[in-house]
Amino acid sequence: MSTEKNLEGIRGWLILVAIGVVVSLIRILALIMTTYPEILTSGIWEALTVEGNDAFHPLWAPILTAEIIFNSALVLAWLYTAYLLFSRRRGFPNWYIGIAVFSLVLIICDAFAIKLVLPDEPVFDPETLKDVARSASMVLIWVPYMLVSKRARATFTK
């Protein structure tokens, strides 16, 4: 019992998980705040979604709308996950795993959706490859950690 008590708390490798949760939340907020307002206010939306414009494609509106919805949902999910983390709630590992896997799938699906609109572009441009690598690393390292870590099991008990 005393060994398990020593494992409680956001210490050890869980510190890196906590930093990752906060950084992920900040990154997605920054993405939303810098990307979508510009698209919606600078004429890009109209150029991509109004028939007759050179850049028009019928899939742009649904793709961009889905991106806005999913990224906004991810902000809410990361906020809730941060709450679970810092209040040491039992649901944290499952939420963390779910968001990690969902984020990776979302990045890959978005890349293929964009490929439908821009067939001459590579599916994975350098920025997308970086995002896939970051997400895949998160899934490959931290999902197994959440599943087998004694510290995670001892910490998230409320």
N, C-alpha and C positions, 0 to 999 in steps of 0.2 A: 504494500500500500504506500509506503514512504517513497519507493522508487517512482510510482505513478504520480505522486504529489510533486516530485522533482521535475517531472515532464510537463506539468501544467504550465500554461502561459504562452504568450507569443514571444518565444525566445528560440534560439537555435535557428534551424532552417526556416521556421515559420516567419521569422523576421523578413526573409526574402519574399515570402508569399505575400505578407502584408504590404511591403513596398511595391510589389507587382500589382496588387489590387489598386492601390492609390494611383500608381503611374498609369495603369490601364484606364482608369476613370478619367484622369487628366488628359490622356492622349485622345480618347474618343470625344471628350468635350471640345478639345482644341480643333479636332477634325471637323466637328459639326459647326463650330463657331466661325471657322475660317473658310470652309468650303461652300456650304449651302447658302448662306446669305449672299455670297458673291454670285452664285449660279442664279439665284432667284431675283436679284436686283440689277444685274449688269446687262441683261439681255441675252445671256447664255441660254436660259430656260426656253425663251421664245425661239431662239435660233435652232435649238435641238428638237423642239416639240411642235412647232407650227408648220403644217404642211406647206410646201412651196419654198421653204428656206433650203439653202444648199446642204446644211448639216442635219436636216430633218431625217428622222427615222422613227417609225411608229413605236419602237420599243424604248426609246429614250424616256418618255414620260413614265411608263411603269417601272423601269429600272431605277430612275432617280427617285421616284416616290417610294419605292421599296427600300432603297438605301436610307432615305431620311427616316422612314418608320422604324426599320431594324436598328439603325444606329441610335435613334432616340430611345428605343426599348432597351438597348444595351446600356445606355447611361443609367436608366432606372434600375436595371438588373445589377450593374456594378455598385450603385449606391446601396441597394438592399444587401448585396453581398458584403460590402464594407461594414454595414451595420451588423450583420451576422458575425463577421470576423471579430470586430472590436468588442462585441458583447458576448463573444465566445459561445454562440448558439450552435446547437447540434446540427442544424441544417447547412452550416457554412460549407463543409466539404462537398456536399451534393450540388449546391448552387455554384460553387467554384468550378467543379468538374463540368457541369452543364454549360456554363458560360464559355469556358475554355474550348470545349468541343464545338459548341454552336458558332463561336467566333471563327474558328478555323474553317468550318463548313461554309459559313457565310462569305468569307474572303474568296474561297475557291469558286463558289457558285456565282458570285458577283463578277469574277474574272471571266468566266465562261459566258455570262450574260452580255458583258461588254464585247466579247469576241463576236457575238451574233450581230452586233451593231457595227463593229469595226473589224471586218473579217481579214483585212490586210495587216492588222496589228498583232503582235504576239499575245498569247493568252496571258502570260506572266511577264509583264514588263519589270524592270529592275525594282521599282517601288512595291509592286505586288509581290514579287519574289521575297523581298525583305519582310513584308507583312506575313506571308505564308510561313517563312522560316521562323519568325518570332512566335507566331501562334502555334506552329508545330512543336517548337521547343517547349513552349509552355505545357502543351498537352503531353509530350513525351516525358518531361521531367516531373512536373508538379501533379499531374493526375495520378501516376503511380504512388507518389509521395503521400497524397491525400488518402489513398486507399490502404497503405500499409504502415504509415507512420504511427508509432506509439504516442508521440507528442501530440499529433493532431487528434487522436482518439481521446487522450487525456484532457486536452484543452477545450474541445467543443462538446460540452456536456449539458449545457443549460437548455 
